[in-house]
């Protein structure tokens, strides 16, 4: 693997981040709205009331608009692995490609097939078969997410694989370990349930707009009952799963965990910072000890409790990983870099001597396996380059968590008012629900920033730095396509918003 120029790395990362973040504007709405629609249609089939058919068809139209544009951005995202990240695709293609192949063959095929029946099959198939098709679309959408999130989880915590020193590639040895790793399970559950929350907020906010305009009141009230109930259940699950996800990050990506809380210096009974303003970014010199926060509010012992379920446990900080901590068995990044360089050198020696001098080759192979755990560290010289952008990760994490608790409050009020049939009179709540729609996307994107920026500079945790993963292509080409994608995606986003707004505004009033 070759380390390429900084400009190419930066532009390749920027292009992928742009594509991924635009794609994620559409995906969570698809994941959650599909189930909300299925629930609404189930009520229609059970009750036989036409109002529920009208409600289902309205939200289904918005779902279809979002689904189409989401597919377009997703296709581009997968192509970028081959065009911009060919070294990565070579290094782990045997593993990373498997869940993506299953996603395309099984999940997306099922989703697309039943989508046609769901959208065009009204009055052409039986009620029950149409309902089954709607549920299959929801299940297919979420199965697509499962396989993609399994692939992403493997990048965060590579398991179920073995490195082949002959081909210099990682090969899968246990598919089930990849699929059912704790990282994959937590990532899938947290991602999809938070997507359900976003979708519930979208339905709640649009319904609030109808009530503020005193239009489609029957549709809005019923939609609010469904979305508030669905959203309340899912935000509770999201919060509890987020707690477990944090412990999984602490076990598998401790540097990311320390960055979430801006924890430069380890501590026993570590407090959880609920609010903080950074005084500085990160240390760049070994002897630098910055004042991390100018202002902060913290809860005593809560970080230790969250990470280990022991309020008095020691939580290592960034400094512990850079300099090491023998008492807690933490190998310093300085030593990891040395062992990583030994692994890289031994691999090169093995490949050169294999078939020529088997004694030297076998000795080199033994050295390689002994140091392989820190293979990726060998591409670094400065340990401080192994620290992610701590302020960005910290602020993103706390934005996501803070908004999550606001969503919980919103759903509690929404369900209470809806069940008591008072929601139409609570204008403060209706405005709050409407303006929470963009906040749901902010929380969702913040979560992905934490996930992806928190593991930098790794594309595969501890094994492959981002700098070695990109294709050796012309930087100018990446820059040009970055701006072309930025313009194209922006046009698509504006088009979706305008089409959706037109569909919402043009919906004929069905009365009370």
Secondary structure, DSSP 8 states (H G I E B T S, - for coil): -----HHHHHHHHHHHHHHHHHHHHHHHHHHHHHHHHHHHHHHHHHH--HHHHHHHHHHHHHHHHHHHHHHHHHHHHHHHHHHT-HHHHHHHHHHHHHHHHHIIIIIIHHHHHHHHHHHH-TTTS-HHHHHHHHHHHHHHHHHHHHHHHHHHHHHHS--SEEEETTTTEEEES-HHHHHT-HHHHHHHHHHHHHHHHHHHHHHHHHHHHHHHTT-SHHHHHHHHHHHHHHHHHHHHHHHHHHHHHHHHHHHH-HHHHHHHTT--S-EET--EEEEEEES-----STT-----EEEEEEETTHHHHHHHS-TT-EE--HHHHHH-BGGGTB--HHHHHHHHHHHHHHHHHHHHHTTT-HHHHHHHHHHHHHHGGGGGGGG-S-GGGGS--HHHHHHHHHHHHHHHHHHHHHHHHHHHHHHTT-GGG-HHHHHHHHHHHHHHHHHHHHHHHHHHHTTTTEEETTTEEGGGTS----HHHHHHHHHHHHHHHHHHHHHHHHHHHHHHHH------
